[in-house]
Amino acid sequence: DRSPSRGLGDVYKRQLLRHLPTPYPPCSRRLQVKSLDALDTLPAHEPWLLSHKLVVKPDMLIKRRGKNGLVRLGLDWEGAKQVLHEWMGKEIELEGVRGKLDTFIVEPMSSFSAE
C-alpha cells in the first residue's frame, strides 16, 4: 500500500537543509500541525500567527500540491484554522495513490519580486 505520507516531511527536509550552505536564511516561523487539539492556544506561543498572512499546506510528499488544490495562501489565523479543520483526516487520491492528510505546515506567506 503506497501512501502519500511516506518518507521525510517537508519540515524535516528543511531542517536538514538548514545545515547546507544557502543564499537564503532559514525560516524559523514555521509550524508543523499534527492535531487540531491545541489550535486555539498556538498564537500565545507563536504570536506571528496573528500578525502575518499565512500559508497552509500538507507536510507530506505530494507532488504538485498547488495544482491539486492543496495549498491555501494569504490566510489570517482564523482562515488557517478553518482549512486545517477541513483538511485534517481527509482522504485523498492523487496519481493512483490514496491516503489521509494528517500533517500540515503553517508558515508566513513570503513575497517575491518579479525579477
N, C-alpha and C positions, 0 to 999 in steps of 0.2 A: 504494500500500500504506500504510494507516494503521497507526500503531504507538502503543502507549500511552506510549512514551518520547519522543514529540515535544514540543518546547517546553522551557521552563525547568524544571529540577528544583526540588523544594521547598527544598533547601538554598540554592540560588542566589536563589530568590524571597525567602527570609528574609533573606539578606544585603542584598538591595536594600531590603527593608522596614526594615532597621535604620537607614536614613538618613531615614526618615519619623518625624514625631512620634508617640509611642505612650505609653500609660499603663503599659506593661509593659516591664521591662528586657529586653534581648536575651539569649538563652541562649548562652553560649559553650561549653557542654558538649554538643556535637553532632558526630557523625562521619558522613561520607559514605563508604560502603564500596562499592568497585567490584571488589574482588578478594578472594579467600579467602587469598591468599598470606601476608599479614602479620598474620593474626588473633591468633596466639599472642604476638606482640610488642607489640600495641597497648596493653595495660594498663601496660607500662613507660613509655609516653609519655603515656597518658591514665589515671592511677590511679583516677579517678572510676568507671571501668567496673567496678571490683571492689567499690565501696562503695555503689552505688545500684541500685535496681530499675530495669530498662531497658525501653525500648520499641523494637521493630524494625518497620520498615515500608518498602515500596518508595519510593524517591525518584523517582517517575515520575508523570506526570499521569494518575492513575487516580481516577475518581470513586468515592466510597463504598468506600474501601479496607476500612474496618471491617466493613461489611455483607457484603463479599465475602471475608472471612476473611484479609485481607492485613495485619493489624496484630496483633502479639503484645505483650501487656502484662505487666509485673511479673516480667520475667525476670532471673536473675542472668547473669553473663558467659558461663558455660558453656551456659546455655539459649539465650542470644542467638546464640552461635556455632553451635549446632545448627540454629536457624532459618535462619541465613544459609547454612549448607551445604545445607539442604533446599530453599531458595528460589532460590539463585543459579543462573541459567541456565534456570529453569523456564519452560516455555511456558504462557501463559495466554490465555484468550479471555474478554473482558468486553464486553458490548453489541456483539457482532459484530466486535470488533477483537482481532486476535491479536498477540502479541508475547512477547519473553523478558524476564524480570526480571533486571536486571543492575546496578542501582544501588540502594543502601539507605541509610536513615537509622537510626542508633543514637543514642538520646538518653535522658537520665534521665526516669523517669516523674514526672509532675507531679501533685500532689494539688490538688484544687479543693474549695472549700467548697460546701455545698449551698444557699447563699444565692442 
